[in-house]
Amino acid sequence: MSRKTHKGAVRTAGILPEAARERLLPRLQKAGFQYRDISQGPPVAVVDLTADGGPEALRTLRLAHDARELAVLAIVGDAHADAERGLKSGADGFVALGSLEREFDLRLEAVRRLAVTRIDQARREQDLAVLLDLTAHYAAALDVATLLHDVTRQLAEELSIDRCALVLIDEERDQGHIVAASDDRALHDVRIELSRYPEIREALRTGEPVVVDDVASHPLLGEVKEAVTSRGISALAAIPLTVQGKTLGVLLLRASRGSFSPAEINFAWTVAHATAIALRNARMLEGLRGQAEKAEAQVAELARYEDFFQYSSDGMVILDESGAIVSLNPAGGQVLGLDPARVRGRMFIALASPLSEGTLLEMLVCVRHGLVCRNVDIEMSAADDKVLTLSVCGSSVKDGRVTILSFRDVTAARATERELRKTTDFMEKLINSSVDAIVAADSDGTVILFNRSAEQVLGYARSEVIGQLGLRALFPDGLAEQVMSLLRSEDHGGAGRLEPTRAEVMAKDGERVPVLLSSALIYEGERAVASVSVFSDLRERNRLEAKLSKAEEKLAEAEKQAVIVELAGTAAHELNQPLTSVMGYAELLKRRLKEEDAAWRPVDIIYREAERMAEIVRKIGKITRYETKAYVGNSRIFDLDKAAGDEE
C-alpha cells in the first residue's frame, strides 16, 4: 500500500473538455489557481457542460477517478434543469454561465475546500488502516526481528520513501544498533556510531522529531552531509521511540522524493510510539520468562553471605536487581523493628519515608552502575511508625545484579547536629547583629570571622578578608603583635584578655580608624587556638568629644568674663563713693585757697588725680569682656580700654 500524495493540492485545477480551456483558463488564473492537466491528478476539475462534449467528459472523469480524490465544478446553462443534470452526473458544485463574472471565484474555492477535506479524510482513513494492521502484527507476532522488519517495510511503502530503519540506542557508549531496515530483511544488529548521525543525537536530546527538508543546505548535518547526499538522499527525519519518558531508539527515514509533510511526520510519530510500546512489552516478556530462574540462582548464590552478615554490628540488607529484600541480618532487623525471616521479597524502598524515596532510589541506581555510595542519610519508617535516620553505605556485586547495603541508626546524632546547627546559626546572627566590629583569627593570624559591623568600619567585604587577610593587614604598626603580647600578659585584665583600650585599625582605603579595642584568646584545653577582637568605631565619638571640649572652653571663657564683669561692676560701685568724697573735698579746698597759697597746688593735684581715678572707675564699670595686652617682658596685663569698649 502506498500513500497517494497530491502536490499542489491547494491551488491547482484541470479543465474539461479541451474546447473550454481557452474560455475558462483566464478565469481560473484570475481566481489564483494554476492549470494542471487532468492526467496529472489535480484535486479540482472544472467541466463546462455547455460546451460540446461537456456531459460526456464529466461521465468519463467520474468513471476514471474516485470521488474522494477529485472534486468537480460544473459550468451549466442558466436553466435550473441544466444545474440539476450536472449535479446528478457527479458534479460537486455548479455555477451558471450567466454568473461566471460574479460567482466563479467563490464556487471554485468552495469546491477546492471540499477536495482538500476529502483528501485529508482519505489520508486519515488510510493511516488508521495502516495502524490497525500494525497493531494486529504487534499482537500476533512472536518473532520480534520479523515484526520489526515488517514495520519498517510497511512504513516505507506508506510514505513512499527510499528507506526506513529502526535504531535502538545505547547512550552510555554513544552507539546505536540498526535492528531492522525496510530494504534488507537479513539486516539485524548493525552497530553505528551516533557521532555520524547528528539527526539521531538531536532527536534524543529534544525528544521531538527532527526533520531535515534539504540535506545539502541544513546546518545540522555538518561534515556528514556530503556522504548523505552522495547516496541521492534529499530529505531525512529521525522520529524518537519514546515510552514513559524513556527513549528506546529512533525511526530513521530517508527519501529522495522531496521534503516530508507535517501529516507524514505525525503519522510516523504515531507508528514510532506504537513500536516503542511493542518493544517494551517484548522486553518485559523476555524478562518474565527468566525471572524465576534468576531469582532462584540469586538466592542460592547469596546464601553464602548470610553467615557473614549474621554477626555484623551494623544493619545489613541484600537486595536483588528489582530492589526486593533477599536477606536482612539480625542487627538490621533490630534497627528497623522487623523480623528478618518475614521481610524477604519486600521492596526495600517501600520502607523509606516519602521525603527519602527519591534519594534512596538514586542511590540504588548509582550502586547498580558500579559506584560505591557511602554515608547517605535516609529516613526510614520502623515497625512502630517511628521515623529513623539511617546512615547507609552501598555497593554491588555480580555486575550490579545484587546490591548490598549497610546502615546504622544515626537519629540521635543527627538531632544533636541539627540543634548544634541551630545554635551556630543563632550565634552567627547574633555576631552579625552586633553594633561592635568582631574579628576572629586562627593561631596563624588568618581572619576566620568578620561580621557586618567590621565590614562597615573597615570597608572590606567578608569574602575579601576571611581566609585571605591576616590581622597584620588590619592592625597597623605592629599592633597585632602588641595585642598578642598583651593578651599573654598578666598586667592586662588577666591572661588571655585585653581590657578595652584605645587603638587604631587600618581601613581598606588606608584610613587609620580610631577604635576602642578589646581582645581575648580562645583556648582548647591549654592551647590557644584562636583570638577574637571586638572594637568600636571612635570617629564619631572623637568628633563629639572635640565639639564638647570646644563648648567647655567657650563656657569657661564666658564664665570668666561674667566674673570679671561682675567684679568690675562691684569695684566701680564700691570705689565710686569714697572717690566722690575725695573729689568733693578737694574741690571745696581749692575754692577756699588762692593759687598763691602753698597748699593750692597739692590740692589741685589731688583733685585732678581723683578725676583720673573717676575715669578709670567709669571704665571699670563698662567692662564687658576679658582682654589683655603685653606688659613688661613676656607678662600680660588686663587691657582696660579694650575691655570697656573704648578702643577698637
Secondary structure, DSSP 8 states (H G I E B T S, - for coil): ------TT-SSEEEEESGGGHHHHHHHHHHTT-EE--GGG--SEEEEETTSTTHHHHHHHHHHHS-TTT-EEEEEE-SSHHHHHHHHHTT-SEEEEGGGHHHHHHHHHHHHHHHHHHHHHHHHHHHHHHHHHHHHHHHHH---HHHHHHHHHHHHHHHHT-SEEEEEEEEGGGTEEEEEEETTBTT---EEEEGGG-HHHHHHHHHSS-EEES-TTT-TTTGGGHHHHHTTT--EEEEEEEEETTEEEEEEEEEESS----HHHHHHHHHHHHHHHHHHHHHHHHHHHHHHHHHHHHHHHHHHHHHHHHHT-SSEEEEE-TTSBEEEE-HHHHHHHT--GGG-TT-BGGGGB-TTTHHHHHHHHHHHHTT--EEEEEEEEE-TTS-EEEEEEEEEEETTTTEEEEEEEE-HHHHHHHHHHHHHHHHHHHHHHH-SSEEEEEETTSBEEEE-HHHHHHH---HHHHTTT-BHHHHSTTTHHHHHHHHHT-TTSSSTTEEEEEEEEEE-TTS-EEEEEEEEEEEEETTEEEEEEEEEEE-HHHHHHHHHHHHHHHHHHHHHHHHHHHHHHHHHHHHHHHHHHHHHHHHHHHHHHS-TTSTTHHHHHHHHHHHHHHHHHHHHHHT--S--EEE-STT-EEE-HHHHHTS--
